[in-house]
Amino acid sequence: MLQLSNVSFQYKNKPILQDISFSFPIGQIIGLVGENGSGKSTLLKVLAGLLRPSSGDVVLNGEPVTRRSADRIAYLPDTDLFFEYYTGEQLFHHYASQFEDFSYDKACIVAEFLQVDKNTKLRQLSKGNRGRMKMAATLGREVPYYLMDEPFAGLDPIVREQLIKGLIQFTDIENQTILLSTHELYEVEPILDQIILLQAGSITAYEEVETLRDVTNKDAVEWMKGFYKKG
Amino acid sequence: MTMDFSRDKPIYSQLVDRICGDILKGQILLGDRLPSVREYAVETGVNVNTVQRVYKELEAMYITETKRGQGTFITTNEERIEVLRDDMKNKLAESFLTSIEALGFSKEEMLVVLKNKA
């Protein structure tokens, strides 16, 4: 179980995350939504051990999360310039050298499923193909937690659909959890079990997506909008 | 092909309706094997947990049966499917009645329209 207890994060005295406590159970696909600047990327980096919280604890199975927790957490960054001088194959070899849990074969299978050529340098690929390659490298890892920062941002609907199918095909939802931030909520909702709304650095709402539809007769997009009208 | 879902109902119940609809239309035949949970999840672009719930629901409705080690199959019980057909007709009629009531139309005037449509 990955847990946050009273986690705050400040950058140049500006609060980015404010007193967040939350447990991420295994076996769920969780969407992290909220406006730009609400703290989604920072929250993912803190969970991945890439940023240290200013106060509070991040704990994975009872142990504090640090950069070394990377052997149980796979993090997909939102940067587009991602190992741009590598070919996909070199990228996979690099991942294999860094992560014991990385399966070169699985990454190749995912790349093939996503129909992206692993012999081209990443910088020569289209943005959509770089997004596919990033996903293939991330899913090549076998870890309990995948943290994905905007895996669908800026990609066309065809690529988004393929990546979504890749996520379903190549993760084992009984033993793994995916936490992904997204602005494409309408398209992503069908793969989400749960949804977390982040507003100004705090978790202001958390729901099961199907319950939401069942109880309120609203989809996740309408539900989310409701939190912005009030203010 | 990824499905489009309506916004006001749980996704699992929309998938249950879709499979029931496919049975009534004869696109899925009695005794047919359904795809595995993951296959169907990838096909529809839906979470695996949601599809698991769909399959559980269908089994609870006696529309499908799971054979150990072989997968999930549509029932071969024709009576069950007849009941399903009646249930679906009733459901459709009820939702139609709700809709016309909301617009203030009477059943009688709508019946005339329906007959003329055919």
Interface residues (C-beta under 8 A of the other chain):
Chain A: G27 Q28 I29 E161 I164 K165 I168 Q169 I173 E189 P190 I191 L192 D193 V209 E210 R213 D214 N217 K218 D219 V221 E222
Chain B: T2 M3 F5 R7 D8 K9 P10 I11 Y12 R38 A41 V42 T44 G45 V46 N47 V48 N49 T50 R53
